[in-house]
Amino acid sequence: MTFRPVLSQLKPYEPGKPVAGGIKLSSNENPLGSSPLALEAMRGALADVSRYPESSLLTLRSAIAAHAGVEAEMVVVGNGSDEIMAMIAGALIEPGTNAVTGANTFSQYAFVTRIFGGEIRTAPMPDGRFVLDDMRGLIDSQTRIVWLCSPNNPTGTLITDDELSGFIAALPPSVLIVIDEAYGEYVRSPHYPDTIALVRSHPNLIRLRTFSKIYGLAALRIGYGIAQARAISEIGKLRQPFNVGTVSQAAAIAALDDHSFVDRSLETNEAQLARITQWLEQRGIRFYPSDANFVCACVPGRARAVVEETLARGVSLRWLGSFGMPDWIRISVGTAPEIDELVRVLALVLDDRGDS
C-alpha cells in the first residue's frame, strides 16, 4: 500500500486528560452536565434506534433555523463542528491552494486544510488575539478559506463587530470566512458581532456553533453552520448520509428550548470565571481576559510541569504546548466546589515550585 505523503504532516488531536475520581477542567465542558430537556428527549428517542435516523436532518435544521432567525436552507448540521470544518475544506481546498488562520487557535483548522493538500498560513497572535490586518497580508489569489475563532480557543479573546465587518469588506468574495463561535453563547460583550446579520449580507461567510458547550451535549457530537443557501448547498454535498443519530437529533431539538438550563449555565460561568480570574490576579499570574468558559494563564517555563502536578493531585488542566503556547495553561470553568479545589491544589503546586 502507498499512503498519501500528507499523512506525515498530520498531528493527532490532543484532548484534555480525564482523571478518575478527580476534577476535569481541561476540555471546556459544561460543569452542570447536560440539558435536562435533552436528557428526557434522548430517553424517548431510544425506542427508534433500530431505524436509520432522519437523513435530511430537516426537523433539526428547522429548529436551529427558528432559533437563529434564518431559513432551514441556510443550516448545515454535522457530527460535531469538526465534521463541518472537514466538509468546508473538502469543498474548497485542493493542492496548490491555501487557508489562513492565527498561530494559536483550534488545531482542526490546520488539520482539515492539510487533509485536502492545502497549505496553512498562520499570523502571530500577540495578546492572544487575531490580528486581522496581518492575516489579510497572507491572503493571495490561491487563498480559499480564512479560519477565525471568536471567542478564540484557547485564549478566550473575541473579534469585535468593527474588526470583523471591516475584515470581511476588505476580502475578495472568492475567499470563504469561517467564524467558529463554539463559545459564542457565553459572550456578554456589547462589541460581539451579529454574525447572522453579516451572513445575510455576505455570501462568503459561514458561522459555526455547537451543542457541546452551553447545552452540555459534547458526547453526542452535534455542530451546525449557518451561511447563505448556495454555500450550504455546495458544502452539504460532502455530508455523509445519516451523519447525526436519532438520539442526538432529539437531544439537540429539545436543548434549544431549555432556556432555564442555559440561564443557570451562564450564571455559573460568570460567577466561577470571576473567581478564577480574581485568584490569578491576587497571585500576580498573567492571563488573558476571557469571554468564554475558560481562562488562559501564563506560567513561564513551568506550565507543563504545573499541569502534570495538578493532575497528580486530582485536577486536570490543559497544557497549551499543542497550541504553540508552551508557557501557558488553560483552566475550564467548573462548579463552585470544583473551583474551591482548583485554587487549593493550584496554590500548593505553585508554592511548591516557588512561583508567585
C-alpha positions as CSV (number, residue, x, y, z in Angstrom):
1,M,0.0,0.0,0.0
2,T,1.1,3.5,-0.7
3,F,-0.2,6.1,1.7
4,R,-0.5,9.8,0.9
5,P,2.6,11.8,1.9
6,V,0.4,14.4,3.6
7,L,-0.3,11.9,6.4
8,S,3.2,12.6,7.8
9,Q,2.2,16.2,8.3
10,L,-0.9,15.4,10.4
11,K,-0.8,15.6,14.1
12,P,-3.4,13.7,16.2
13,Y,-5.7,15.9,18.3
14,E,-4.6,16.1,21.9
15,P,-7.7,16.1,24.2
16,G,-7.9,17.1,27.8
17,K,-7.0,14.3,30.1
18,P,-9.6,12.7,32.3
19,V,-8.8,12.0,35.9
20,A,-10.5,9.1,37.7
21,G,-12.4,10.3,40.7
22,G,-11.0,13.8,40.2
23,I,-12.0,17.1,38.6
24,K,-11.7,17.6,34.9
25,L,-11.1,21.3,34.0
26,S,-9.3,20.6,30.7
27,S,-11.9,20.3,28.0
28,N,-14.2,23.4,28.4
29,E,-17.3,21.2,29.1
30,N,-20.4,22.3,30.9
31,P,-19.9,21.7,34.6
32,L,-23.6,21.5,35.2
33,G,-23.9,18.4,33.0
34,S,-26.5,18.2,30.2
35,S,-29.7,20.0,29.5
36,P,-32.5,18.1,31.4
37,L,-34.9,18.5,28.5
38,A,-32.3,17.0,26.2
39,L,-31.8,14.0,28.5
40,E,-35.6,13.5,28.6
41,A,-35.8,13.6,24.8
42,M,-32.9,11.2,24.5
43,R,-34.7,8.6,26.6
44,G,-37.8,9.0,24.4
45,A,-35.8,8.5,21.2
46,L,-34.2,5.2,22.3
47,A,-37.2,3.2,21.0
48,D,-36.4,4.2,17.5
49,V,-32.7,3.3,17.4
50,S,-33.4,0.2,15.3
51,R,-34.2,2.6,12.4
52,Y,-31.8,4.8,10.5
53,P,-32.1,8.5,11.5
54,E,-33.8,11.2,9.5
55,S,-31.1,11.7,6.9
56,S,-32.1,15.2,5.7
57,L,-32.0,16.4,9.3
58,L,-34.8,18.7,8.3
59,T,-36.6,18.7,11.7
60,L,-33.3,19.7,13.5
61,R,-32.3,22.2,10.8
62,S,-35.7,23.8,11.1
63,A,-35.4,24.1,14.9
64,I,-31.9,25.6,14.6
65,A,-33.2,28.0,11.9
66,A,-36.1,29.1,14.0
67,H,-33.7,29.6,17.0
68,A,-31.3,31.7,14.9
69,G,-33.9,33.6,12.9
70,V,-32.9,32.1,9.5
71,E,-34.3,29.7,6.9
72,A,-33.7,25.9,7.1
73,E,-31.9,26.1,3.7
74,M,-29.2,28.2,5.5
75,V,-28.3,25.5,8.0
76,V,-26.0,22.5,7.8
77,V,-25.6,20.1,10.7
78,G,-22.6,17.9,11.3
79,N,-21.3,15.2,13.6
80,G,-19.7,17.9,15.7
81,S,-18.5,21.2,14.2
82,D,-15.3,19.3,13.3
83,E,-17.2,17.4,10.5
84,I,-18.5,20.7,9.1
85,M,-14.9,22.0,9.0
86,A,-13.8,19.0,7.0
87,M,-16.8,19.5,4.7
88,I,-15.8,23.1,4.1
89,A,-12.2,22.2,3.4
90,G,-13.3,19.4,1.1
91,A,-15.4,21.8,-0.8
92,L,-12.7,24.5,-1.3
93,I,-9.2,23.2,-0.7
94,E,-7.0,21.3,-3.2
95,P,-3.3,21.1,-3.7
96,G,-1.9,24.5,-4.6
97,T,-4.4,26.4,-2.6
98,N,-4.1,27.7,1.0
99,A,-6.0,28.8,4.0
100,V,-5.1,31.4,6.6
101,T,-5.6,31.4,10.4
102,G,-3.9,32.5,13.6
103,A,-0.9,30.9,15.1
104,N,-2.6,30.0,18.4
105,T,-6.0,28.6,17.8
106,F,-8.0,25.4,17.4
107,S,-5.9,22.8,15.6
108,Q,-8.6,21.4,13.4
109,Y,-8.4,24.3,11.1
110,A,-4.9,23.3,10.0
111,F,-5.7,19.6,10.2
112,V,-8.6,19.7,7.7
113,T,-6.7,22.1,5.4
114,R,-3.8,19.7,5.2
115,I,-6.0,16.7,4.7
116,F,-7.0,18.0,1.3
117,G,-3.5,19.0,0.3
118,G,-3.7,22.7,1.1
119,E,-1.1,25.0,2.7
120,I,-1.9,26.5,6.1
121,R,-0.6,30.0,6.7
122,T,-0.6,31.5,10.2
123,A,-0.3,35.0,11.5
124,P,1.1,35.8,15.0
125,M,-1.4,36.4,17.8
126,P,0.0,39.0,20.2
127,D,-2.1,39.3,23.4
128,G,-3.9,36.1,22.3
129,R,-5.9,37.9,19.6
130,F,-6.3,37.5,15.9
131,V,-4.6,40.4,14.1
132,L,-6.8,40.6,11.0
133,D,-4.7,43.1,9.2
134,D,-1.7,40.7,9.4
135,M,-3.9,37.8,8.3
136,R,-5.0,39.8,5.3
137,G,-1.4,40.2,4.3
138,L,-1.1,36.4,4.0
139,I,-4.0,36.2,1.5
140,D,-3.3,35.8,-2.2
141,S,-5.0,34.5,-5.3
142,Q,-4.8,30.9,-4.1
143,T,-6.4,31.6,-0.7
144,R,-9.7,29.8,-0.3
145,I,-10.5,29.9,3.4
146,V,-9.9,32.2,6.4
147,W,-10.4,30.4,9.7
148,L,-11.4,32.5,12.7
149,C,-12.4,31.6,16.2
150,S,-14.3,34.0,18.5
151,P,-14.0,33.7,21.4
152,N,-10.8,32.1,20.5
153,N,-9.8,28.7,21.8
154,P,-7.6,28.6,23.8
155,T,-7.2,32.3,24.7
156,G,-10.8,33.3,25.2
157,T,-10.4,36.6,23.3
158,L,-13.0,37.8,20.8
159,I,-13.1,39.6,17.5
160,T,-15.2,42.8,17.7
161,D,-18.0,43.8,15.4
162,D,-16.0,46.6,13.8
163,E,-13.0,44.4,13.3
164,L,-14.9,41.6,11.6
165,S,-17.1,43.9,9.5
166,G,-14.0,45.7,8.2
167,F,-12.2,42.5,7.5
168,I,-15.0,40.9,5.5
169,A,-15.4,44.1,3.4
170,A,-11.7,44.0,2.6
171,L,-11.6,40.4,1.3
172,P,-12.3,39.2,-2.2
173,P,-15.6,37.3,-2.5
174,S,-13.6,34.2,-3.6
175,V,-12.4,33.7,0.0
176,L,-14.7,32.0,2.5
177,I,-14.5,33.3,6.0
178,V,-15.3,30.7,8.6
179,I,-16.0,32.1,12.1
180,D,-16.2,29.4,14.7
181,E,-18.4,30.6,17.6
182,A,-18.3,27.4,19.7
183,Y,-18.3,29.6,22.8
184,G,-20.5,32.4,21.4
185,E,-23.3,31.8,23.9
186,Y,-21.1,32.8,26.8
187,V,-20.2,36.2,25.4
188,R,-21.6,39.3,27.1
189,S,-19.6,42.0,25.4
190,P,-21.7,44.6,23.5
191,H,-19.0,44.6,20.9
192,Y,-19.6,40.9,19.8
193,P,-20.7,40.8,16.2
194,D,-24.2,39.9,15.0
195,T,-22.9,37.3,12.6
196,I,-26.3,36.3,11.4
197,A,-26.8,39.8,10.0
198,L,-23.4,39.6,8.4
199,V,-24.2,36.2,6.9
200,R,-27.3,37.6,5.3
201,S,-25.3,40.3,3.5
202,H,-22.1,38.3,2.7
203,P,-22.3,35.1,0.7
204,N,-18.7,34.3,1.7
205,L,-19.3,34.0,5.4
206,I,-20.3,30.9,7.5
207,R,-20.9,30.9,11.2
208,L,-20.3,27.6,13.2
209,R,-21.8,26.8,16.6
210,T,-22.0,23.6,18.7
211,F,-24.2,21.8,21.2
212,S,-21.2,20.6,23.1
213,K,-20.6,23.6,25.3
214,I,-23.6,25.6,26.6
215,Y,-26.1,22.7,26.2
216,G,-23.7,20.1,27.7
217,L,-24.0,17.6,24.8
218,A,-20.3,17.1,24.0
219,A,-20.6,13.3,23.8
220,L,-23.4,13.4,21.2
221,R,-21.2,15.3,18.6
222,I,-23.6,17.9,17.2
223,G,-22.5,21.1,15.4
224,Y,-24.0,23.4,12.9
225,G,-23.2,26.0,10.3
226,I,-25.2,28.9,9.1
227,A,-24.5,30.6,5.7
228,Q,-26.4,31.7,2.6
229,A,-28.3,28.9,0.9
230,R,-25.9,28.4,-2.1
231,A,-22.9,27.9,0.2
232,I,-24.8,25.5,2.4
233,S,-25.9,23.5,-0.6
234,E,-22.4,23.1,-2.0
235,I,-20.8,22.3,1.4
236,G,-23.6,19.9,2.1
237,K,-22.7,17.7,-0.8
238,L,-19.9,16.3,1.3
239,R,-22.1,15.4,4.2
240,Q,-22.2,11.7,4.9
241,P,-25.6,10.0,5.0
242,F,-27.1,9.6,8.4
243,N,-24.3,11.6,9.9
244,V,-26.2,12.6,13.1
245,G,-28.0,9.9,15.0
246,T,-31.7,9.9,16.1
247,V,-30.9,10.3,19.8
248,S,-28.5,13.2,19.1
249,Q,-31.1,14.9,16.9
250,A,-33.8,14.6,19.5
251,A,-31.5,15.9,22.2
252,A,-30.4,18.9,20.2
253,I,-34.0,19.9,19.3
254,A,-35.0,19.7,23.0
255,A,-31.9,21.6,24.2
256,L,-32.8,24.6,22.1
257,D,-35.9,25.1,24.3
258,D,-34.1,24.6,27.6
259,H,-33.8,28.3,28.5
260,S,-33.6,27.6,32.2
261,F,-30.6,25.3,31.8
262,V,-28.8,27.8,29.6
263,D,-29.5,30.6,32.1
264,R,-28.1,28.6,35.0
265,S,-25.1,27.6,32.9
266,L,-24.4,31.3,32.2
267,E,-24.8,32.3,35.8
268,T,-22.4,29.6,36.9
269,N,-19.9,30.5,34.3
270,E,-19.9,34.2,35.1
271,A,-19.5,33.6,38.8
272,Q,-16.8,31.0,38.7
273,L,-14.9,32.6,35.9
274,A,-14.7,35.8,38.0
275,R,-13.4,33.7,40.9
276,I,-10.6,32.1,38.8
277,T,-9.5,35.4,37.3
278,Q,-9.6,37.2,40.7
279,W,-7.4,34.4,42.2
280,L,-5.0,34.7,39.3
281,E,-4.8,38.5,39.8
282,Q,-4.1,38.1,43.5
283,R,-1.3,35.7,42.7
284,G,0.2,38.0,40.1
285,I,-0.3,35.5,37.3
286,R,-0.7,36.9,33.8
287,F,-3.9,35.8,32.0
288,Y,-6.0,36.8,29.0
289,P,-9.4,38.4,29.8
290,S,-11.9,35.7,28.7
291,D,-15.3,35.9,27.0
292,A,-15.7,32.1,27.1
293,N,-15.9,29.3,29.7
294,F,-12.2,29.1,30.4
295,V,-9.2,31.2,31.1
296,C,-5.7,31.1,29.6
297,A,-2.9,31.7,32.2
298,C,0.9,32.1,31.8
299,V,3.3,30.1,33.9
300,P,6.7,30.8,32.2
301,G,9.0,27.7,32.0
302,R,6.7,25.7,34.2
303,A,3.4,25.3,32.5
304,R,3.7,21.6,31.5
305,A,5.0,20.6,34.9
306,V,2.2,22.5,36.7
307,V,-0.4,20.7,34.7
308,E,1.3,17.3,35.4
309,E,1.4,18.1,39.1
310,T,-2.2,19.3,39.4
311,L,-3.2,16.1,37.6
312,A,-1.3,14.0,40.1
313,R,-3.4,15.8,42.8
314,G,-6.7,15.1,41.0
315,V,-7.3,18.2,39.0
316,S,-7.0,18.0,35.2
317,L,-5.9,21.3,33.4
318,R,-4.7,21.7,29.8
319,W,-1.1,22.5,28.9
320,L,-1.1,24.6,25.7
321,G,2.0,23.3,24.0
322,S,0.0,21.8,21.2
323,F,-1.4,25.3,20.6
324,G,2.1,26.7,20.2
325,M,1.9,28.3,23.7
326,P,4.3,26.2,25.9
327,D,4.3,28.7,28.8
328,W,0.5,28.7,29.1
329,I,-2.2,26.6,30.7
330,R,-6.0,26.6,30.1
331,I,-8.4,26.3,33.0
332,S,-12.0,25.4,32.3
333,V,-14.7,26.9,34.5
334,G,-16.2,24.4,37.0
335,T,-18.8,24.4,39.7
336,A,-18.1,26.3,43.0
337,P,-16.8,23.3,44.8
338,E,-14.6,22.4,41.9
339,I,-13.1,25.9,41.8
340,D,-12.6,25.6,45.6
341,E,-10.5,22.5,45.0
342,L,-8.8,24.1,41.9
343,V,-7.4,27.1,43.8
344,R,-6.4,24.9,46.8
345,V,-4.4,22.4,44.5
346,L,-3.0,25.1,42.2
347,A,-1.7,27.1,45.2
348,L,0.0,24.0,46.6
349,V,1.6,23.3,43.2
350,L,2.7,26.9,42.6
351,D,4.0,27.3,46.1
352,D,6.0,24.0,45.9
353,R,7.6,25.3,42.8
354,G,8.4,28.7,44.3
355,D,6.1,30.6,41.9
356,S,4.3,33.8,42.9
